[in-house]
Amino acid sequence: MVYRRFLKRFFDLLLAVFLFIILLLPLVIIALIVKLTSKGPILFIQERYGRNSRLFKLYKFRSMTKSAPQIANSKFTDIQNYITPFGMFIRKTSLDELPQLWNIIKGDMSFIGPRPLASTDIKVIKLRKQNGGDSVLPGISGLAQVNGRNNLSDEDKASYDGKYAAHVTISVDMLLAVETFVSVLKRDGVFKETVIDDNKSDKNMVRHDEESIDVSSKS
């Protein structure tokens, strides 16, 4: 409970400020390339549902064209037609997520937690409210992300988020952070599925099942 209530936010803020400072120059360079290589704003700003399903503004580097429809990524049948050449690079490397460091500093988000959803995912948002998945700050990556986010049903997404919210510990956060980091570097499903087992103690509740997954899905 101490970690959930106090230490998690302290570590988030400390790391986010540190990363924001050392990555300031790369952030500026990416912003300039986004602006110079395609028409439109530098940042993609969208209202997302956060803790207790409250709305906040999420920041990402824009990776799509101005003509892209406002729908969930999983609903696209031709999403690559709407992604800019540089946008494809920053999405594959997850560099488009870097502006969310500001969301973490502001207290809107955490590094690890359920992904903040837009109104296009209203079914998952409602399911989260029922199972407590919205009781924690949303994150840049989380349990559902390392288990194939866009390949999951709405019910499975909400289930993963509810399980994470019920088991917020430093060991789980560290494991999910490492899996996310390495998977982003390799850009493939090198990790096997991470599952929280409700029947085990916190230190033993994360295990790896046999199915390989792809954590490069974006939302």
C-alpha positions as CSV (number, residue, x, y, z in Angstrom):
1,M,0.0,0.0,0.0
2,V,2.9,2.4,0.7
3,Y,4.2,1.8,-2.8
4,R,0.8,2.2,-4.4
5,R,-0.1,5.4,-2.5
6,F,3.2,7.2,-2.2
7,L,6.4,5.6,-3.7
8,K,5.0,4.9,-7.2
9,R,4.2,8.6,-7.7
10,F,7.5,9.7,-6.2
11,F,9.5,7.3,-8.5
12,D,7.4,8.4,-11.5
13,L,8.0,12.1,-10.9
14,L,11.7,11.6,-10.2
15,L,12.3,9.5,-13.3
16,A,10.1,11.6,-15.6
17,V,11.9,14.9,-14.7
18,F,15.3,13.3,-15.1
19,L,14.4,11.9,-18.6
20,F,12.7,15.1,-19.7
21,I,15.9,17.0,-19.0
22,I,18.3,14.6,-20.6
23,L,16.0,14.0,-23.6
24,L,15.2,17.7,-24.2
25,L,17.5,18.0,-27.3
26,P,16.1,14.8,-28.9
27,L,12.6,16.0,-28.2
28,V,13.3,19.3,-30.0
29,I,14.9,17.4,-32.9
30,I,11.9,15.1,-33.3
31,A,9.5,18.0,-33.1
32,L,11.3,19.8,-35.9
33,I,11.4,16.7,-38.1
34,V,7.6,16.1,-37.5
35,K,6.9,19.8,-38.5
36,L,9.2,19.8,-41.5
37,T,8.2,16.4,-43.0
38,S,4.4,16.7,-43.0
39,K,1.5,19.2,-42.7
40,G,-0.1,19.5,-39.4
41,P,0.7,20.2,-35.7
42,I,3.8,18.8,-34.0
43,L,1.8,17.2,-31.2
44,F,-1.2,14.9,-31.3
45,I,-3.4,16.0,-28.4
46,Q,-6.5,14.0,-27.5
47,E,-8.7,13.7,-24.5
48,R,-8.3,10.3,-22.8
49,Y,-9.9,8.7,-19.8
50,G,-7.6,8.4,-16.8
51,R,-7.9,7.5,-13.1
52,N,-11.5,7.2,-12.0
53,S,-12.4,7.7,-15.7
54,R,-11.7,11.4,-15.5
55,L,-10.7,13.1,-18.8
56,F,-7.3,14.6,-19.4
57,K,-5.3,15.7,-22.4
58,L,-2.7,13.2,-23.6
59,Y,0.3,14.3,-25.7
60,K,2.1,12.4,-28.4
61,F,4.2,13.4,-31.4
62,R,1.9,13.4,-34.4
63,S,2.6,10.3,-36.6
64,M,-0.5,10.4,-38.8
65,T,-1.7,12.7,-41.6
66,K,-4.2,15.5,-41.0
67,S,-6.8,13.4,-43.0
68,A,-6.6,10.4,-40.7
69,P,-10.1,9.6,-39.2
70,Q,-10.5,9.8,-35.5
71,I,-11.1,6.1,-34.8
72,A,-9.3,3.5,-32.7
73,N,-6.2,2.0,-34.3
74,S,-7.7,-1.5,-34.2
75,K,-10.6,-0.2,-36.3
76,F,-8.4,0.8,-39.2
77,T,-8.2,-1.5,-42.2
78,D,-5.6,0.6,-44.0
79,I,-3.8,2.5,-41.2
80,Q,-0.5,2.6,-43.1
81,N,-2.1,4.9,-45.7
82,Y,-2.5,7.5,-43.0
83,I,0.9,7.3,-41.3
84,T,3.6,9.6,-42.4
85,P,7.1,8.2,-43.3
86,F,8.7,9.7,-40.2
87,G,5.5,8.8,-38.2
88,M,6.1,5.1,-39.0
89,F,9.6,5.3,-37.6
90,I,8.6,7.0,-34.3
91,R,5.7,4.6,-33.9
92,K,7.9,1.6,-34.3
93,T,10.5,2.9,-31.9
94,S,7.8,4.4,-29.5
95,L,9.4,7.8,-29.8
96,D,6.0,9.2,-30.4
97,E,5.2,8.5,-26.8
98,L,7.9,10.7,-25.3
99,P,5.7,13.8,-24.8
100,Q,3.8,11.8,-22.3
101,L,6.7,12.5,-19.9
102,W,4.9,15.8,-19.4
103,N,1.7,13.9,-18.6
104,I,3.6,12.0,-16.0
105,I,5.1,15.1,-14.5
106,K,1.7,16.7,-14.4
107,G,0.3,13.7,-12.5
108,D,-2.1,12.6,-15.3
109,M,-0.2,9.3,-15.9
110,S,2.4,6.8,-14.6
111,F,5.1,4.9,-16.5
112,I,3.2,1.6,-15.8
113,G,-0.5,1.3,-15.8
114,P,-3.5,0.7,-18.0
115,R,-3.3,2.6,-21.3
116,P,-5.4,5.8,-21.2
117,L,-8.3,5.2,-23.6
118,A,-10.3,7.6,-25.9
119,S,-14.0,7.6,-26.3
120,T,-13.6,5.2,-29.2
121,D,-13.0,2.5,-26.6
122,I,-16.0,3.3,-24.5
123,K,-16.8,-0.4,-24.0
124,V,-13.5,-1.0,-22.3
125,I,-13.8,2.2,-20.3
126,K,-17.1,0.9,-18.9
127,L,-15.7,-2.5,-18.1
128,R,-12.8,-0.9,-16.3
129,K,-15.2,1.0,-14.1
130,Q,-16.9,-2.2,-13.1
131,N,-13.7,-4.2,-12.3
132,G,-11.6,-1.3,-10.8
133,G,-9.2,-1.1,-13.7
134,D,-9.6,2.7,-13.7
135,S,-8.7,3.1,-10.0
136,V,-5.0,3.7,-10.8
137,L,-3.2,6.2,-13.0
138,P,-3.0,5.1,-16.7
139,G,0.4,4.3,-18.0
140,I,2.6,4.5,-21.0
141,S,2.7,0.7,-20.9
142,G,1.0,-1.9,-18.9
143,L,-0.1,-5.5,-18.5
144,A,-2.4,-5.5,-21.5
145,Q,0.3,-3.9,-23.7
146,V,2.8,-6.7,-23.1
147,N,0.1,-9.2,-23.9
148,G,-0.8,-8.0,-27.4
149,R,-3.0,-5.0,-26.9
150,N,-4.7,-4.7,-30.2
151,N,-5.0,-8.5,-30.6
152,L,-7.1,-8.7,-27.4
153,S,-10.9,-8.6,-27.1
154,D,-12.4,-5.7,-25.2
155,E,-13.2,-8.0,-22.3
156,D,-9.6,-9.3,-22.1
157,K,-8.2,-5.7,-22.2
158,A,-10.4,-4.7,-19.3
159,S,-9.6,-7.9,-17.4
160,Y,-5.8,-7.3,-17.7
161,D,-6.3,-3.7,-16.5
162,G,-8.4,-4.8,-13.6
163,K,-5.9,-7.4,-12.5
164,Y,-3.1,-4.9,-12.7
165,A,-5.0,-2.4,-10.6
166,A,-5.6,-5.0,-7.9
167,H,-1.9,-5.9,-7.8
168,V,0.1,-2.7,-8.0
169,T,3.6,-3.6,-6.6
170,I,7.1,-2.5,-7.4
171,S,8.1,-6.0,-8.5
172,V,5.2,-6.1,-11.1
173,D,6.0,-2.6,-12.3
174,M,9.7,-3.4,-12.7
175,L,9.0,-6.5,-14.7
176,L,6.6,-4.8,-17.0
177,A,9.0,-1.9,-17.5
178,V,11.8,-4.3,-18.5
179,E,9.6,-6.3,-20.8
180,T,8.4,-3.1,-22.5
181,F,11.8,-1.6,-22.9
182,V,13.4,-4.7,-24.4
183,S,10.5,-5.5,-26.6
184,V,10.5,-1.9,-28.0
185,L,14.2,-2.2,-28.7
186,K,13.7,-5.5,-30.6
187,R,10.4,-4.5,-32.1
188,D,9.1,-8.1,-32.0
189,G,7.4,-10.5,-29.6
190,V,10.5,-11.7,-27.8
191,F,8.7,-12.0,-24.5
192,K,6.2,-14.6,-23.7
193,E,2.9,-13.7,-22.2
194,T,2.9,-12.1,-18.8
195,V,0.1,-13.2,-16.6
196,I,-0.9,-12.1,-13.1
197,D,-2.1,-15.0,-11.0
198,D,-4.6,-13.9,-8.5
199,N,-4.0,-17.1,-6.5
200,K,-0.3,-16.4,-5.7
201,S,1.4,-13.9,-3.5
202,D,2.6,-10.6,-5.0
203,K,6.2,-11.7,-5.4
204,N,5.2,-14.8,-7.3
205,M,2.1,-13.7,-9.1
206,V,3.8,-12.8,-12.4
207,R,4.6,-15.8,-14.6
208,H,5.3,-16.4,-18.3
209,D,3.0,-18.6,-20.3
210,E,3.9,-20.4,-23.6
211,E,2.3,-18.0,-26.1
212,S,4.7,-15.4,-27.7
213,I,3.2,-11.9,-28.1
214,D,3.9,-8.6,-30.0
215,V,4.0,-5.6,-27.8
216,S,4.6,-3.1,-30.6
217,S,0.8,-2.3,-30.9
218,K,0.0,1.3,-30.4
219,S,-3.0,3.0,-28.9
